[in-house]
Amino acid sequence: MASHLLVTTIAAEFIRGGCVVEIGSSREIERKEKSSTHFFKKTCELLDSMFFSVDISEKSHALAQTIVGNQAVCTDGETFLKNFRHLTRRRISVLYLDNFDVIYNDQHEKDLRSRVGEEYGKWGWELENSKSAEVHLSQMKAAIPLMAQRSVVICDDTMTKNDGWWGKGATVVPYLLAQGWRVHSASDIGVMLTSPRMKHPETPSWFSRRRRYVWGLAGPSLPSFEWPTG
Ligand SMILES: C[S@@+](CC[C@H](N)C(=O)[O-])C[C@H]1O[C@@H](n2cnc3c(N)ncnc32)[C@H](O)[C@@H]1O
């Protein structure tokens, strides 16, 4: 399962009326319809949520613009998050961290360097896994004060290896765990954590059940919510 789809394992009501932030937009035109950018755009339309898709690369940004229009932002993730308050007073309900590439093996490194090495070079960044983990952690630290009380963080290309965490979220996951966040679910290439206040995300609380009832009068009830495919 693509890691952005992990969000479909929580109740959709946690996203309704909130804000989804994706750091790392779709960059492959052939996969546009299957991309996380496309999926979150559709989800946010259905759930009346805001969506921002952020990318440092002008190329990825241009593609994201064709999907989300002016909610595609061309800057680095940390700068975006530090300026987030100027954009909206909403809090972030879903943070999807899928940006600075990690290298899986020698062949992957060769491929990445020829495809996107130059993009990183423009920022004076060297493609290294430790740098990826550092960049994602800086973004997470900038995002913490902006997160909704009940929220989720998804780290793509993140998994356990040799009793530790490996990948884009190698330092984000331990950082969040130390703050009381919990691993909620994982796919083969990503992991989703829930905020400390989100005790039983799959079983709505009394409060959210009541809100669901109210929404049920006004529109489709959330249990029948159909997540977009992608
Ligand atoms: C793997 S792609 C994202 C794929 C997309 N989420 C999807 O599933 O279709 C990673 C993207 O992150 C961008 N990126 C790398 N470092 C970044 C940073 N510090 N801030 C924002 N974007 C960054 C790259 O330019 C690239 O477009």
The ligand as an ORCA input file, in Angstrom:
! r2SCAN-3c Opt
* xyz 0 1
  C       9.333     11.250     -3.760
  S       8.878     12.806     -4.397
  C       7.254     13.041     -3.730
  C       6.250     12.116     -4.335
  C       4.804     12.412     -4.010
  N       4.576     12.598     -2.587
  C       3.940     11.250     -4.500
  O       3.712     10.310     -3.751
  O       3.540     11.287     -5.669
  C       9.867     13.856     -3.407
  C       9.722     15.352     -3.719
  O      10.238     16.081     -2.586
  C      10.831     17.272     -3.063
  N      11.705     17.801     -1.984
  C      12.932     17.353     -1.618
  N      13.394     18.033     -0.558
  C      12.433     18.942     -0.223
  C      12.295     19.907      0.815
  N      13.247     20.106      1.719
  N      11.167     20.644      0.862
  C      10.184     20.453     -0.067
  N      10.253     19.539     -1.052
  C      11.351     18.792     -1.140
  C      11.500     16.854     -4.353
  O      11.721     17.960     -5.190
  C      10.487     15.849     -4.925
  O       9.605     16.472     -5.845
*
